[in-house]
């Protein structure tokens, strides 16, 4: 049996986090999903737990105190995350913002869909690259 993928979702919106968790479960891909409701909480979690190295880190852009852009910059400084895939998960569909996040080191940009089936498919597309 293969080890489940480890996924960290950083999102301050509780409803979006619940939808994300449900969509992950619907993919049928073995994934352990850890939730952080702020960038600050996520960074503390990653710094405090040396063994925690997520395969995927999903980052919302619009969060209080530390936004997604600042969070990605901090994540990129953490050597243990060099093999982690960072994916922006945001309500934004601004092409310039997408381009900027990819230039910062994000691998993908998922605009939060209103339909769970669309989110499920977007997650399958991202997660299967690491699973193969």
N, CA, C and O atoms as a GROMACS GRO file, in nm:
protein
  528
    1UNK      N    1   0.085  -0.119   0.000
    1UNK     CA    2   0.000   0.000   0.000
    1UNK      C    3   0.089   0.125   0.000
    1UNK      O    4   0.184   0.133   0.077
    2UNK      N    5   0.058   0.218  -0.085
    2UNK     CA    6   0.138   0.340  -0.094
    2UNK      C    7   0.101   0.437   0.018
    2UNK      O    8  -0.012   0.440   0.066
    3UNK      N    9   0.200   0.516   0.056
    3UNK     CA   10   0.177   0.619   0.157
    3UNK      C   11   0.084   0.725   0.100
    3UNK      O   12   0.095   0.760  -0.018
    4UNK      N   13  -0.006   0.778   0.181
    4UNK     CA   14  -0.092   0.886   0.130
    4UNK      C   15  -0.010   1.013   0.107
    4UNK      O   16   0.091   1.037   0.174
    5UNK      N   17  -0.053   1.092   0.011
    5UNK     CA   18   0.007   1.222  -0.011
    5UNK      C   19  -0.026   1.311   0.109
    5UNK      O   20  -0.130   1.294   0.173
    6UNK      N   21   0.062   1.403   0.138
    6UNK     CA   22   0.035   1.498   0.246
    6UNK      C   23   0.008   1.634   0.182
    6UNK      O   24   0.087   1.684   0.102
    7UNK      N   25  -0.104   1.690   0.219
    7UNK     CA   26  -0.149   1.817   0.162
    7UNK      C   27  -0.173   1.916   0.276
    7UNK      O   28  -0.233   1.882   0.378
    8UNK      N   29  -0.125   2.038   0.257
    8UNK     CA   30  -0.150   2.146   0.353
    8UNK      C   31  -0.233   2.252   0.283
    8UNK      O   32  -0.191   2.306   0.180
    9UNK      N   33  -0.349   2.282   0.336
    9UNK     CA   34  -0.433   2.390   0.284
    9UNK      C   35  -0.422   2.510   0.378
    9UNK      O   36  -0.446   2.498   0.498
   10UNK      N   37  -0.385   2.624   0.322
   10UNK     CA   38  -0.376   2.748   0.398
   10UNK      C   39  -0.484   2.840   0.346
   10UNK      O   40  -0.471   2.899   0.239
   11UNK      N   41  -0.592   2.854   0.423
   11UNK     CA   42  -0.708   2.932   0.378
   11UNK      C   43  -0.785   2.980   0.500
   11UNK      O   44  -0.818   2.900   0.588
   12UNK      N   45  -0.815   3.108   0.506
   12UNK     CA   46  -0.887   3.164   0.622
   12UNK      C   47  -1.038   3.149   0.610
   12UNK      O   48  -1.109   3.178   0.706
   13UNK      N   49  -1.089   3.104   0.496
   13UNK     CA   50  -1.233   3.090   0.477
   13UNK      C   51  -1.278   2.948   0.512
   13UNK      O   52  -1.243   2.852   0.443
   14UNK      N   53  -1.355   2.937   0.619
   14UNK     CA   54  -1.398   2.806   0.669
   14UNK      C   55  -1.479   2.729   0.565
   14UNK      O   56  -1.458   2.609   0.547
   15UNK      N   57  -1.571   2.795   0.497
   15UNK     CA   58  -1.654   2.728   0.396
   15UNK      C   59  -1.569   2.675   0.280
   15UNK      O   60  -1.590   2.563   0.233
   16UNK      N   61  -1.474   2.755   0.235
   16UNK     CA   62  -1.385   2.710   0.127
   16UNK      C   63  -1.300   2.591   0.172
   16UNK      O   64  -1.275   2.500   0.094
   17UNK      N   65  -1.257   2.592   0.296
   17UNK     CA   66  -1.178   2.481   0.350
   17UNK      C   67  -1.259   2.352   0.356
   17UNK      O   68  -1.209   2.245   0.324
   18UNK      N   69  -1.385   2.365   0.397
   18UNK     CA   70  -1.472   2.247   0.401
   18UNK      C   71  -1.496   2.191   0.262
   18UNK      O   72  -1.492   2.070   0.242
   19UNK      N   73  -1.521   2.280   0.166
   19UNK     CA   74  -1.543   2.236   0.028
   19UNK      C   75  -1.417   2.168  -0.026
   19UNK      O   76  -1.426   2.066  -0.095
   20UNK      N   77  -1.301   2.224   0.004
   20UNK     CA   78  -1.174   2.166  -0.039
   20UNK      C   79  -1.158   2.025   0.018
   20UNK      O   80  -1.124   1.932  -0.054
   21UNK      N   81  -1.184   2.010   0.148
   21UNK     CA   82  -1.171   1.879   0.214
   21UNK      C   83  -1.265   1.777   0.150
   21UNK      O   84  -1.225   1.664   0.125
   22UNK      N   85  -1.387   1.817   0.124
   22UNK     CA   86  -1.483   1.727   0.060
   22UNK      C   87  -1.437   1.688  -0.080
   22UNK      O   88  -1.447   1.572  -0.120
   23UNK      N   89  -1.388   1.785  -0.156
   23UNK     CA   90  -1.341   1.757  -0.292
   23UNK      C   91  -1.220   1.662  -0.289
   23UNK      O   92  -1.210   1.573  -0.373
   24UNK      N   93  -1.131   1.682  -0.194
   24UNK     CA   94  -1.015   1.591  -0.179
   24UNK      C   95  -1.064   1.448  -0.154
   24UNK      O   96  -1.015   1.354  -0.216
   25UNK      N   97  -1.161   1.433  -0.065
   25UNK     CA   98  -1.215   1.300  -0.035
   25UNK      C   99  -1.278   1.237  -0.159
   25UNK      O  100  -1.265   1.117  -0.181
   26UNK      N  101  -1.345   1.318  -0.238
   26UNK     CA  102  -1.413   1.268  -0.358
   26UNK      C  103  -1.315   1.223  -0.466
   26UNK      O  104  -1.353   1.146  -0.555
   27UNK      N  105  -1.190   1.269  -0.461
   27UNK     CA  106  -1.092   1.228  -0.564
   27UNK      C  107  -1.057   1.080  -0.553
   27UNK      O  108  -1.012   1.019  -0.651
   28UNK      N  109  -1.076   1.023  -0.435
   28UNK     CA  110  -1.040   0.883  -0.407
   28UNK      C  111  -0.888   0.862  -0.411
   28UNK      O  112  -0.842   0.747  -0.407
   29UNK      N  113  -0.812   0.968  -0.417
   29UNK     CA  114  -0.666   0.960  -0.408
   29UNK      C  115  -0.632   0.964  -0.260
   29UNK      O  116  -0.682   1.050  -0.188
   30UNK      N  117  -0.546   0.873  -0.212
   30UNK     CA  118  -0.513   0.875  -0.070
   30UNK      C  119  -0.434   1.001  -0.033
   30UNK      O  120  -0.319   1.019  -0.073
   31UNK      N  121  -0.499   1.088   0.045
   31UNK     CA  122  -0.439   1.216   0.084
   31UNK      C  123  -0.470   1.242   0.231
   31UNK      O  124  -0.584   1.231   0.275
   32UNK      N  125  -0.366   1.278   0.306
   32UNK     CA  126  -0.385   1.330   0.441
   32UNK      C  127  -0.382   1.481   0.428
   32UNK      O  128  -0.282   1.539   0.385
   33UNK      N  129  -0.490   1.546   0.465
   33UNK     CA  130  -0.502   1.690   0.447
   33UNK      C  131  -0.495   1.762   0.581
   33UNK      O  132  -0.572   1.732   0.673
   34UNK      N  133  -0.403   1.856   0.591
   34UNK     CA  134  -0.384   1.936   0.712
   34UNK      C  135  -0.435   2.077   0.679
   34UNK      O  136  -0.405   2.131   0.573
   35UNK      N  137  -0.510   2.135   0.770
   35UNK     CA  138  -0.568   2.267   0.747
   35UNK      C  139  -0.502   2.371   0.837
   35UNK      O  140  -0.477   2.346   0.955
   36UNK      N  141  -0.475   2.486   0.781
   36UNK     CA  142  -0.427   2.601   0.858
   36UNK      C  143  -0.515   2.718   0.817
   36UNK      O  144  -0.536   2.741   0.698
   37UNK      N  145  -0.566   2.794   0.914
   37UNK     CA  146  -0.658   2.903   0.882
   37UNK      C  147  -0.589   3.037   0.863
   37UNK      O  148  -0.655   3.140   0.852
   38UNK      N  149  -0.455   3.035   0.861
   38UNK     CA  150  -0.379   3.157   0.830
   38UNK      C  151  -0.238   3.118   0.786
   38UNK      O  152  -0.190   3.009   0.817
   39UNK      N  153  -0.175   3.208   0.715
   39UNK     CA  154  -0.037   3.184   0.674
   39UNK      C  155   0.054   3.174   0.796
   39UNK      O  156   0.146   3.092   0.800
   40UNK      N  157   0.028   3.257   0.895
   40UNK     CA  158   0.110   3.257   1.016
   40UNK      C  159   0.100   3.123   1.088
   40UNK      O  160   0.200   3.068   1.132
   41UNK      N  161  -0.022   3.070   1.099
   41UNK     CA  162  -0.041   2.940   1.162
   41UNK      C  163   0.031   2.831   1.083
   41UNK      O  164   0.096   2.744   1.142
   42UNK      N  165   0.021   2.835   0.951
   42UNK     CA  166   0.086   2.733   0.866
   42UNK      C  167   0.237   2.737   0.881
   42UNK      O  168   0.301   2.633   0.895
   43UNK      N  169   0.295   2.856   0.877
   43UNK     CA  170   0.440   2.869   0.889
   43UNK      C  171   0.489   2.820   1.026
   43UNK      O  172   0.594   2.757   1.035
   44UNK      N  173   0.413   2.850   1.130
   44UNK     CA  174   0.450   2.804   1.264
   44UNK      C  175   0.443   2.651   1.269
   44UNK      O  176   0.533   2.586   1.323
   45UNK      N  177   0.339   2.595   1.213
   45UNK     CA  178   0.324   2.450   1.210
   45UNK      C  179   0.441   2.385   1.137
   45UNK      O  180   0.497   2.286   1.185
   46UNK      N  181   0.479   2.440   1.023
   46UNK     CA  182   0.589   2.385   0.944
   46UNK      C  183   0.723   2.401   1.015
   46UNK      O  184   0.809   2.314   1.006
   47UNK      N  185   0.742   2.511   1.086
   47UNK     CA  186   0.867   2.534   1.159
   47UNK      C  187   0.876   2.446   1.284
   47UNK      O  188   0.983   2.396   1.317
   48UNK      N  189   0.763   2.428   1.354
   48UNK     CA  190   0.762   2.352   1.477
   48UNK      C  191   0.773   2.201   1.455
   48UNK      O  192   0.826   2.130   1.540
   49UNK      N  193   0.723   2.153   1.342
   49UNK     CA  194   0.723   2.009   1.314
   49UNK      C  195   0.821   1.980   1.200
   49UNK      O  196   0.786   1.990   1.082
   50UNK      N  197   0.943   1.945   1.236
   50UNK     CA  198   1.049   1.918   1.137
   50UNK      C  199   1.012   1.804   1.042
   50UNK      O  200   1.058   1.800   0.928
   51UNK      N  201   0.928   1.711   1.088
   51UNK     CA  202   0.892   1.594   1.009
   51UNK      C  203   0.781   1.624   0.908
   51UNK      O  204   0.759   1.547   0.814
   52UNK      N  205   0.712   1.735   0.925
   52UNK     CA  206   0.602   1.770   0.836
   52UNK      C  207   0.656   1.831   0.707
   52UNK      O  208   0.704   1.945   0.705
   53UNK      N  209   0.648   1.753   0.601
   53UNK     CA  210   0.691   1.800   0.468
   53UNK      C  211   0.578   1.766   0.371
   53UNK      O  212   0.574   1.655   0.316
   54UNK      N  213   0.487   1.860   0.348
   54UNK     CA  214   0.375   1.832   0.259
   54UNK      C  215   0.420   1.810   0.114
   54UNK      O  216   0.514   1.872   0.066
   55UNK      N  217   0.349   1.720   0.047
   55UNK     CA  218   0.372   1.702  -0.097
   55UNK      C  219   0.315   1.821  -0.172
   55UNK      O  220   0.372   1.867  -0.271
   56UNK      N  221   0.201   1.871  -0.122
   56UNK     CA  222   0.131   1.983  -0.184
   56UNK      C  223   0.095   2.087  -0.079
   56UNK      O  224   0.051   2.052   0.031
   57UNK      N  225   0.115   2.213  -0.112
   57UNK     CA  226   0.073   2.322  -0.025
   57UNK      C  227  -0.018   2.413  -0.108
   57UNK      O  228   0.026   2.473  -0.206
   58UNK      N  229  -0.144   2.422  -0.068
   58UNK     CA  230  -0.242   2.506  -0.136
   58UNK      C  231  -0.253   2.635  -0.055
   58UNK      O  232  -0.279   2.631   0.065
   59UNK      N  233  -0.234   2.749  -0.122
   59UNK     CA  234  -0.229   2.878  -0.054
   59UNK      C  235  -0.335   2.973  -0.111
   59UNK      O  236  -0.336   3.001  -0.231
   60UNK      N  237  -0.422   3.022  -0.024
   60UNK     CA  238  -0.517   3.127  -0.062
   60UNK      C  239  -0.439   3.257  -0.071
   60UNK      O  240  -0.343   3.278   0.003
   61UNK      N  241  -0.479   3.346  -0.161
   61UNK     CA  242  -0.408   3.473  -0.176
   61UNK      C  243  -0.458   3.580  -0.080
   61UNK      O  244  -0.378   3.656  -0.025
   62UNK      N  245  -0.587   3.586  -0.059
   62UNK     CA  246  -0.647   3.695   0.018
   62UNK      C  247  -0.673   3.653   0.162
   62UNK      O  248  -0.782   3.606   0.197
   63UNK      N  249  -0.570   3.672   0.246
   63UNK     CA  250  -0.582   3.640   0.388
   63UNK      C  251  -0.534   3.760   0.469
   63UNK      O  252  -0.447   3.836   0.423
   64UNK      N  253  -0.589   3.778   0.588
   64UNK     CA  254  -0.544   3.889   0.674
   64UNK      C  255  -0.406   3.861   0.734
   64UNK      O  256  -0.361   3.747   0.738
   65UNK      N  257  -0.341   3.965   0.781
   65UNK     CA  258  -0.211   3.963   0.848
   65UNK      C  259  -0.095   3.928   0.753
   65UNK      O  260   0.000   4.004   0.742
   66UNK      N  261  -0.103   3.815   0.687
   66UNK     CA  262  -0.003   3.776   0.587
   66UNK      C  263  -0.077   3.717   0.468
   66UNK      O  264  -0.144   3.614   0.480
   67UNK      N  265  -0.064   3.783   0.353
   67UNK     CA  266  -0.137   3.735   0.236
   67UNK      C  267  -0.065   3.617   0.170
   67UNK      O  268   0.045   3.580   0.211
   68UNK      N  269  -0.127   3.561   0.068
   68UNK     CA  270  -0.072   3.445   0.001
   68UNK      C  271   0.063   3.470  -0.064
   68UNK      O  272   0.150   3.383  -0.063
   69UNK      N  273   0.081   3.587  -0.121
   69UNK     CA  274   0.209   3.622  -0.184
   69UNK      C  275   0.322   3.618  -0.080
   69UNK      O  276   0.427   3.559  -0.104
   70UNK      N  277   0.298   3.684   0.034
   70UNK     CA  278   0.398   3.686   0.141
   70UNK      C  279   0.423   3.544   0.194
   70UNK      O  280   0.536   3.508   0.226
   71UNK      N  281   0.317   3.467   0.203
   71UNK     CA  282   0.329   3.330   0.251
   71UNK      C  283   0.416   3.246   0.157
   71UNK      O  284   0.504   3.173   0.202
   72UNK      N  285   0.393   3.258   0.027
   72UNK     CA  286   0.472   3.183  -0.070
   72UNK      C  287   0.620   3.221  -0.058
   72UNK      O  288   0.707   3.134  -0.064
   73UNK      N  289   0.648   3.348  -0.042
   73UNK     CA  290   0.787   3.393  -0.026
   73UNK      C  291   0.851   3.326   0.096
   73UNK      O  292   0.967   3.285   0.091
   74UNK      N  293   0.776   3.316   0.206
   74UNK     CA  294   0.829   3.252   0.327
   74UNK      C  295   0.845   3.101   0.307
   74UNK      O  296   0.943   3.043   0.353
   75UNK      N  297   0.749   3.038   0.240
   75UNK     CA  298   0.758   2.894   0.213
   75UNK      C  299   0.881   2.862   0.130
   75UNK      O  300   0.948   2.761   0.154
   76UNK      N  301   0.910   2.947   0.033
   76UNK     CA  302   1.025   2.923  -0.055
   76UNK      C  303   1.158   2.933   0.019
   76UNK      O  304   1.259   2.882  -0.028
   77UNK      N  305   1.159   2.999   0.134
   77UNK     CA  306   1.282   3.010   0.216
   77UNK      C  307   1.310   2.883   0.296
   77UNK      O  308   1.420   2.865   0.346
   78UNK      N  309   1.210   2.797   0.308
   78UNK     CA  310   1.224   2.677   0.391
   78UNK      C  311   1.281   2.563   0.308
   78UNK      O  312   1.213   2.506   0.222
   79UNK      N  313   1.406   2.531   0.333
   79UNK     CA  314   1.475   2.428   0.256
   79UNK      C  315   1.405   2.294   0.253
   79UNK      O  316   1.409   2.224   0.152
   80UNK      N  317   1.340   2.258   0.362
   80UNK     CA  318   1.275   2.127   0.367
   80UNK      C  319   1.158   2.116   0.269
   80UNK      O  320   1.111   2.006   0.239
   81UNK      N  321   1.112   2.231   0.218
   81UNK     CA  322   0.998   2.230   0.126
   81UNK      C  323   1.038   2.234  -0.021
   81UNK      O  324   0.954   2.255  -0.108
   82UNK      N  325   1.166   2.215  -0.049
   82UNK     CA  326   1.214   2.229  -0.188
   82UNK      C  327   1.143   2.135  -0.286
   82UNK      O  328   1.132   2.166  -0.405
   83UNK      N  329   1.094   2.019  -0.237
   83UNK     CA  330   1.023   1.925  -0.324
   83UNK      C  331   0.872   1.937  -0.312
   83UNK      O  332   0.799   1.864  -0.379
   84UNK      N  333   0.825   2.027  -0.228
   84UNK     CA  334   0.680   2.047  -0.213
   84UNK      C  335   0.627   2.129  -0.330
   84UNK      O  336   0.692   2.224  -0.376
   85UNK      N  337   0.510   2.093  -0.376
   85UNK     CA  338   0.445   2.166  -0.485
   85UNK      C  339   0.353   2.271  -0.423
   85UNK      O  340   0.264   2.238  -0.344
   86UNK      N  341   0.374   2.397  -0.458
   86UNK     CA  342   0.291   2.507  -0.408
   86UNK      C  343   0.188   2.543  -0.515
   86UNK      O  344   0.221   2.568  -0.630
   87UNK      N  345   0.063   2.544  -0.472
   87UNK     CA  346  -0.047   2.573  -0.563
   87UNK      C  347  -0.130   2.687  -0.504
   87UNK      O  348  -0.174   2.679  -0.389
   88UNK      N  349  -0.151   2.791  -0.581
   88UNK     CA  350  -0.237   2.900  -0.537
   88UNK      C  351  -0.381   2.855  -0.556
   88UNK      O  352  -0.418   2.803  -0.661
   89UNK      N  353  -0.462   2.876  -0.452
   89UNK     CA  354  -0.602   2.838  -0.451
   89UNK      C  355  -0.680   2.962  -0.410
   89UNK      O  356  -0.692   2.991  -0.290
   90UNK      N  357  -0.732   3.035  -0.507
   90UNK     CA  358  -0.784   3.169  -0.480
   90UNK      C  359  -0.911   3.199  -0.558
   90UNK      O  360  -0.941   3.135  -0.658
   91UNK      N  361  -0.985   3.298  -0.510
   91UNK     CA  362  -1.102   3.346  -0.584
   91UNK      C  363  -1.060   3.431  -0.703
   91UNK      O  364  -1.140   3.456  -0.793
   92UNK      N  365  -0.936   3.476  -0.704
   92UNK     CA  366  -0.887   3.562  -0.811
   92UNK      C  367  -0.877   3.487  -0.943
   92UNK      O  368  -0.841   3.369  -0.947
   93UNK      N  369  -0.909   3.556  -1.050
   93UNK     CA  370  -0.885   3.502  -1.184
   93UNK      C  371  -0.808   3.604  -1.267
   93UNK      O  372  -0.808   3.601  -1.390
   94UNK      N  373  -0.741   3.695  -1.197
   94UNK     CA  374  -0.662   3.800  -1.260
   94UNK      C  375  -0.538   3.739  -1.325
   94UNK      O  376  -0.454   3.680  -1.257
   95UNK      N  377  -0.526   3.754  -1.456
   95UNK     CA  378  -0.416   3.693  -1.532
   95UNK      C  379  -0.280   3.744  -1.485
   95UNK      O  380  -0.184   3.666  -1.477
   96UNK      N  381  -0.270   3.872  -1.453
   96UNK     CA  382  -0.143   3.927  -1.407
   96UNK      C  383  -0.104   3.867  -1.271
   96UNK      O  384   0.012   3.835  -1.247
   97UNK      N  385  -0.203   3.852  -1.184
   97UNK     CA  386  -0.178   3.792  -1.053
   97UNK      C  387  -0.135   3.646  -1.070
   97UNK      O  388  -0.044   3.600  -1.001
   98UNK      N  389  -0.199   3.575  -1.160
   98UNK     CA  390  -0.162   3.436  -1.188
   98UNK      C  391  -0.017   3.428  -1.234
   98UNK      O  392   0.060   3.346  -1.185
   99UNK      N  393   0.018   3.514  -1.326
   99UNK     CA  394   0.155   3.517  -1.380
   99UNK      C  395   0.256   3.546  -1.269
   99UNK      O  396   0.360   3.481  -1.260
  100UNK      N  397   0.224   3.642  -1.186
  100UNK     CA  398   0.314   3.680  -1.076
  100UNK      C  399   0.335   3.564  -0.978
  100UNK      O  400   0.447   3.540  -0.934
  101UNK      N  401   0.228   3.493  -0.944
  101UNK     CA  402   0.239   3.382  -0.849
  101UNK      C  403   0.322   3.267  -0.907
  101UNK      O  404   0.398   3.202  -0.836
  102UNK      N  405   0.306   3.243  -1.036
  102UNK     CA  406   0.386   3.139  -1.102
  102UNK      C  407   0.533   3.179  -1.104
  102UNK      O  408   0.621   3.095  -1.087
  103UNK      N  409   0.559   3.307  -1.125
  103UNK     CA  410   0.697   3.356  -1.123
  103UNK      C  411   0.758   3.348  -0.983
  103UNK      O  412   0.879   3.331  -0.969
  104UNK      N  413   0.675   3.359  -0.879
  104UNK     CA  414   0.723   3.347  -0.741
  104UNK      C  415   0.757   3.203  -0.702
  104UNK      O  416   0.826   3.180  -0.603
  105UNK      N  417   0.708   3.108  -0.780
  105UNK     CA  418   0.738   2.969  -0.751
  105UNK      C  419   0.620   2.877  -0.735
  105UNK      O  420   0.637   2.758  -0.710
  106UNK      N  421   0.499   2.930  -0.750
  106UNK     CA  422   0.382   2.842  -0.747
  106UNK      C  423   0.382   2.758  -0.875
  106UNK      O  424   0.420   2.806  -0.982
  107UNK      N  425   0.340   2.633  -0.863
  107UNK     CA  426   0.337   2.543  -0.979
  107UNK      C  427   0.207   2.554  -1.057
  107UNK      O  428   0.204   2.537  -1.179
  108UNK      N  429   0.100   2.583  -0.984
  108UNK     CA  430  -0.033   2.591  -1.046
  108UNK      C  431  -0.111   2.704  -0.979
  108UNK      O  432  -0.075   2.753  -0.873
  109UNK      N  433  -0.218   2.743  -1.046
  109UNK     CA  434  -0.309   2.844  -0.993
  109UNK      C  435  -0.450   2.793  -1.017
  109UNK      O  436  -0.494   2.781  -1.131
  110UNK      N  437  -0.520   2.762  -0.910
  110UNK     CA  438  -0.658   2.716  -0.920
  110UNK      C  439  -0.749   2.828  -0.874
  110UNK      O  440  -0.740   2.873  -0.759
  111UNK      N  441  -0.837   2.874  -0.963
  111UNK     CA  442  -0.939   2.970  -0.923
  111UNK      C  443  -1.051   2.891  -0.857
  111UNK      O  444  -1.104   2.796  -0.916
  112UNK      N  445  -1.087   2.930  -0.735
  112UNK     CA  446  -1.187   2.855  -0.659
  112UNK      C  447  -1.318   2.846  -0.738
  112UNK      O  448  -1.383   2.948  -0.763
  113UNK      N  449  -1.356   2.725  -0.777
  113UNK     CA  450  -1.482   2.710  -0.848
  113UNK      C  451  -1.599   2.705  -0.750
  113UNK      O  452  -1.582   2.671  -0.633
  114UNK      N  453  -1.717   2.740  -0.798
  114UNK     CA  454  -1.835   2.732  -0.713
  114UNK      C  455  -1.893   2.591  -0.712
  114UNK      O  456  -1.975   2.557  -0.627
  115UNK      N  457  -1.851   2.509  -0.806
  115UNK     CA  458  -1.902   2.373  -0.818
  115UNK      C  459  -1.798   2.273  -0.767
  115UNK      O  460  -1.682   2.276  -0.811
  116UNK      N  461  -1.836   2.187  -0.677
  116UNK     CA  462  -1.741   2.093  -0.616
  116UNK      C  463  -1.684   1.995  -0.718
  116UNK      O  464  -1.569   1.951  -0.704
  117UNK      N  465  -1.761   1.961  -0.821
  117UNK     CA  466  -1.710   1.869  -0.923
  117UNK      C  467  -1.593   1.931  -0.999
  117UNK      O  468  -1.498   1.862  -1.035
  118UNK      N  469  -1.601   2.062  -1.024
  118UNK     CA  470  -1.491   2.130  -1.093
  118UNK      C  471  -1.366   2.134  -1.004
  118UNK      O  472  -1.254   2.118  -1.052
  119UNK      N  473  -1.387   2.156  -0.875
  119UNK     CA  474  -1.274   2.156  -0.782
  119UNK      C  475  -1.214   2.016  -0.773
  119UNK      O  476  -1.092   2.000  -0.774
  120UNK      N  477  -1.298   1.917  -0.765
  120UNK     CA  478  -1.251   1.778  -0.759
  120UNK      C  479  -1.162   1.748  -0.880
  120UNK      O  480  -1.055   1.689  -0.865
  121UNK      N  481  -1.206   1.787  -0.999
  121UNK     CA  482  -1.128   1.759  -1.120
  121UNK      C  483  -0.996   1.836  -1.120
  121UNK      O  484  -0.893   1.782  -1.159
  122UNK      N  485  -0.998   1.961  -1.075
  122UNK     CA  486  -0.875   2.040  -1.067
  122UNK      C  487  -0.777   1.975  -0.969
  122UNK      O  488  -0.657   1.972  -0.995
  123UNK      N  489  -0.828   1.924  -0.859
  123UNK     CA  490  -0.741   1.857  -0.761
  123UNK      C  491  -0.684   1.727  -0.817
  123UNK      O  492  -0.566   1.698  -0.796
  124UNK      N  493  -0.765   1.650  -0.886
  124UNK     CA  494  -0.717   1.527  -0.949
  124UNK      C  495  -0.604   1.561  -1.046
  124UNK      O  496  -0.500   1.494  -1.046
  125UNK      N  497  -0.624   1.663  -1.126
  125UNK     CA  498  -0.521   1.703  -1.223
  125UNK      C  499  -0.389   1.737  -1.154
  125UNK      O  500  -0.282   1.700  -1.202
  126UNK      N  501  -0.396   1.807  -1.041
  126UNK     CA  502  -0.274   1.844  -0.966
  126UNK      C  503  -0.213   1.725  -0.893
  126UNK      O  504  -0.093   1.701  -0.903
  127UNK      N  505  -0.296   1.650  -0.822
  127UNK     CA  506  -0.246   1.543  -0.736
  127UNK      C  507  -0.192   1.424  -0.813
  127UNK      O  508  -0.101   1.356  -0.765
  128UNK      N  509  -0.245   1.397  -0.929
  128UNK     CA  510  -0.199   1.281  -1.005
  128UNK      C  511  -0.056   1.298  -1.055
  128UNK      O  512   0.012   1.198  -1.080
  129UNK      N  513  -0.010   1.420  -1.070
  129UNK     CA  514   0.128   1.440  -1.115
  129UNK      C  515   0.226   1.387  -1.012
  129UNK      O  516   0.331   1.334  -1.048
  130UNK      N  517   0.196   1.401  -0.884
  130UNK     CA  518   0.285   1.358  -0.777
  130UNK      C  519   0.267   1.208  -0.751
  130UNK      O  520   0.360   1.139  -0.711
  131UNK      N  521   0.145   1.159  -0.776
  131UNK     CA  522   0.112   1.020  -0.744
  131UNK      C  523   0.182   0.925  -0.843
  131UNK      O  524   0.217   0.812  -0.806
  132UNK      N  525   0.201   0.968  -0.965
  132UNK     CA  526   0.256   0.880  -1.069
  132UNK      C  527   0.398   0.838  -1.044
  132UNK      O  528   0.456   0.765  -1.124
   0.00000   0.00000   0.00000
